[in-house]
Amino acid sequence: MVVYLSIMLLIFGYLSFNVTYLFLFALAGAFKKGRKYSSTPYKRKIGILVPSYKEDAIIIETVRNAIRQDYPKDRFEVIVIGDQLQTSTLTKLAEFPIRLIEVKFDKSTKAKALKYALQHSPDNFCDVVMILDADNLMGNGCLEKINAAFESGYSMVQLHRSAKNKNTPTAILDAMSEEINNHIFRKGHRALNLSSALIGSGMAFGYSSFKSVMMDSDIENNPGEDREIFLGLLKEGKICEYIDDGLVYDEKVQSPHILKTQRTRWISAQLQYAKRFWITEFLGTFSFNIHYFDYALQTLLLPRIIVLLGSAIMMVLALVLHFFIGTGLFPGLSCWIVLFFIFILSMIMSVWSHVSFKEILTALRSLPRTAYSFVIAIAKSRANQEDFVSTPKAFLREDIETSKTH
């Protein structure tokens, strides 16, 4: 009985940590609006770096979108780092007013492409570096808002990455997950004056700070380069601003199989940094930096679908035990019910303004297969994984409005 109670308390404590953390920032994000940014007189030179690894199907449309941005044409430059693109794609790209850097690595990573571009660009060719993925399409005003945030004193900015397709149940579920992350780890954090987390694209940095971090040789083979950039700048005392109305459209995963591959990579990166924070460094570096410490706590969070399944299973188990042996054991049925519904409330607060009830019902169709994919992803993940895994993408801008009607 003592062993049983110890295990139950351990599970309840860990799930409670997860739920409390999510609820706190979900609540903060729901009641405090983010700062709005608009045009300012001074225009910083912005370099838009777009790494593209074998993404011939989508890179042309991304470039078309980027060069149409409503920002002075002489104050921004689009640089495409083409890694193993087809000759026909390179020919088309050469027709645009951009800078094309061709690379071909034996082992390709996004960080390696970005570092190469910096090394083969003039010193201080821009004031601000913006990173886009090859499938990202910017909404109106993104560069103006980034410039205004830098004018306000920030040197690290994350835009609101949002889904450009909701054409399958898996894509809707992935879009919901993205908005939950935006609400909790970005909007909610800024509401409490903590640093927003980065998300890998739609992000901007001061040139000198970004180059300093990217020149570190250890970052080249790191599949979680955005985490390394983030931590490097946090150590310098910088915090990340989040611009909620600065939209960058991103393609969402359309099948459970691809989702499993993507999540395996993400979970591996999280395990790597959890090991680094709590075993290798063991609070030594970040104990006096609240933003750094907060990010360390995030590495201990379970995937939300695991929290959902775990709390639901434990609630059912508690119900069975309550029926057979009564209410004498802690945590009892009421504890698990409260925990489960606080988690559900946190998720509702995070997505209610971004998805419709119909979309939620559609996404639920994909939930069992997605849960299975996460279990497999966790089983395959390892903290020392260095493999770069590209997510197949082929969704184009003209499909955005079509996807919104389904």
Secondary structure, 3 states (H helix, E strand, C coil): CHHHHHHHHHHHHHHHHHHHHHHHHHHHHHHCCCCCCCCCCCCCCEEEEEEEECCHHHHHHHHHHHHCCCCCHHHEEEEEEEECCCHHHHHHHCCCCCEEEEECCCCCCHHHHHHHHHHCCCCCCCCEEEECCCCCEECCCHHHHHHHHHHCCCCEEEEEEEECCCCCHHHHHHHHHHHHHHHHHHHHHHHCCCCCCCCCCCEEEEHHHHHHHHCCHHHCCCCCHHHHHHHHHHHCCCCCEEEEEEEEEECCCCCHHHHHHHHHHHHHHHHHHHHHHHHHHCCCCCCCCHHHHHHHHHCCCCCHHHHHHHHHHHHHHHHHHHHHHCCCCCCCHHHHHHHHHHHHHHHHHHHCCCCCHHHHHHHHCCHHHHHHHHHHHHHHCCCCCCCCCCCCCCCCHHHHHHHHCC
